[in-house]
Amino acid sequence: MLDDLFSFFRAGGWVMYPLLLLSLVSITLSVERAAFWLRTHSRASRRRLARLMSKVRGGDTTAAIAMAERSGSIYMRFIAGLLDHATKTNADTAATENAALELIEDARPIIERFSVVLSTIVTAAPLLGILGTVTGIIQSFRLLGGAETVTDPAAVAAGIAQALYTTAFGLIVALVTLFPYVIFRSQADRCLGRLESVGATIAEHTPGKRQPTPRASSAA
């Protein structure tokens, strides 16, 4: 089996090695992101978040902060930071919502981690496959267009094999990366939307300064 694998790579030419590197990077990053989202959106994590938000709605801010600080999830860090900001500054609803948006932007690099790399692999892998196709066809036509008569069909077949192998391998790498990338992208959008909802809930239920109600001007 290993001999067949080595023969496959040798027949594909030099383009196979960058594609192999991209496939290893894709698998490594996909495993890391899958583990991250399984922890973040696990059933236990959802139950913990629901219990914490019930404390926030009940006005038990101190217990909510203590509970959030005991967990290291992206939601708990966000809630702990926002509750700490709201209670220490005695911020009104608008100021708390603005602070929530800032904390969401601070969390975005963690939530969208490796998205650019995976997206680049999805785009680059087929292009590398096409590059291998072009070089393989060029190799075959160079032999056919040479001054000497081609007596061994295997020499021409080697270029055609390179063209087919690199195209196939490039498409495989792209497909293997595409489906996890789409899933991770949807998980990131879900997480960002939930953070916005949690921030709005905290801004509504956290005690602090309230915007003064405008008084109706008396008639002259």
N, C-alpha and C positions, 0 to 999 in steps of 0.2 A: 504493500500500500504506500509506504514511504517512497519507494522507487517510482511509482506512478505519479505521486505528488511532485517529486523533483523533476520528473520528465515533463509534467504539465507546466511547471514554472520555466524550465529551460526552453520549451517550445514557445512560450508566450513572450520571451525576450525581457529586456530590461524594464519595461513598463510594469511587469508583474510585481516587482519589488516595492515601488511606491504604493501600488494598490494593496499589497500585503500589509504595509505599514499603516495605511489608512484603515484597513479592516481591524487591525489590532487596537488602534486608537479608538475606533468606533465601539468595539466590544467593551473595552475598559470603561469608557465614559458612560456607556449605556448601563452597565452593571452598577456603577456608582450612582447614577441618577435614579435607577429603579429602586435601589436600597433607600435612597433619600425619600422618595415619594411614598414608598411602602410604610416607612416610619411616620411620615408627616400626616398621611391620610388613613392610617390604620383605624380600626374600630375603637381601640382603646384611646387613641388620640382624639377621636371625635367625641367620645363620651367625656373625656377630661375637659375638652373645650366647652361642651354644653354645661357641665357643672360649674365651670368658672364663670361663664356668662350669666348663669342664674344668680350667682353671688353678686355680679356687677349690677344686674337689674334689681336685686334686693337692697342695694346700697352698701353692701359689706365690702368696701374697697380694700381695707387692710387684709382681710382674709383672701381676697382675690389676688392681691399683689404677692402675698406669701405663697399661694398655690402656683402662680405663674412662674415665680422665681425658682421653684423646685424642678421645673421641666426645662429642657433645652430646645424644644421644638420652635419652629419659626413663628408659630402663632403665639406661644407663650412669651417669647422674648418681645414680640410686638406689643402684647397686652401689658406686660410688666412695664415696659418703657413708657407706654402711653398713660397708664394709670399713675405712674410715678410723676410724670410731667404734669398731669392734670391736678393731682393733689398738692404737689409742692408749689405750683404757681397759682393755684386757685383760679385756673383759666376758665373763661366762659366757653359756651358751646362752639362758637366759631373758631376760637383759638385752639380748642382741642381737636377740632376737625382738621385744621391746618397742620397741627403737630402730627396727626395720624397720617396725612399725606406725605409728610417729610419722612416719617418712619417707614412707610411703605416703599418710598424710593430708596431708602437705605437698605431695605431687605431685598429689593429687586435683583441685585447681582447674585445673591445666594439662590433666589428662586429660579432665575433664568440662567444659572451656571451651565456652561458648555453648550448652550443653545446655538451660538454662532459657530462653534467648531463642528457640531453635528450637521448643521445646515450647510456648511462649506463642504463637508465630506459627501453629502448627498449630491451636491452640484459637481464637485471635482472628480469623483470616481468615474462617472460615465464619460467625462471629457478625457480622462487618462485612457480609458478603454478605447475611445475613438482615436486617440493619438497612436496607441498600439496598432490599431487597425490600419491607419494610414501608413505607418512605417513598415508593417508587414506587406501591404500591397505594393509599396514602393520597392521593397526588396524583391518581390516576385517579378515585377515588371522590369527591374534592372537586369535580372537574369535573362528574361525573355528578349530584352532588347539589346543584349550584349552581342559582341562580334562572334563569339563562339556559339556553336549549336548546343542547345541543352539536350543532353542525352539521358540525364537522370531526373525523372519527374519529381523525385523526393526533394530536390533542391527548390523547385517552385512550390511544392506543397508545404515546405517549412514556412514560407512567408504567409501563405494562406492560413496555416494553422495559427501563426502568431496573431493574425488579424482576428480570427474567431475567438481564440482563447482570451485575449485582452478585452474584447468587447463583452464577452460573457462574464468575466471576472469583475469588470467595472460595474456592470449592471447588478451583479449579486451584492457587491459591497454597498452600492447605493440603496438597494431595496432593504438590505439588512439594517441599514442606518435609518431609512425613511420612516418605517413604522414605529420604532421607539421614539424618534424625534417628534412625530405627531402626537403620540401619547404624552410625552413629557411637556410638550407645548400646551396641550389641553389641561394638564395638571397645574401648570404654572398660571394659566388664565383663571382656573378655578381658585387657586390659592390667593391670587391678587384680588379677585372679586370678594372672597370671603374676608380678607383683611379690611377691605373698604367697608363691608357690612359691620364687622366687629368694631371698627373705628367709629362709625356712626352711632352704634349702640352705646359705646362708652361715652361718647360726647353727650349723648342725650341723658344718661343716667348718672354720670359722675357729678357730685356736688361741686359747685363753683360759682363764680360770678355769673349772673344772668344779665342779658342785655336789657337795659331799661326800656320799659314800655312807653312809647311816645304818647304824650298827653295831647288831647285835642285842644287846639288854641281857642281861647274864649272870644266870643264875638265882640267887636269893638263897640 
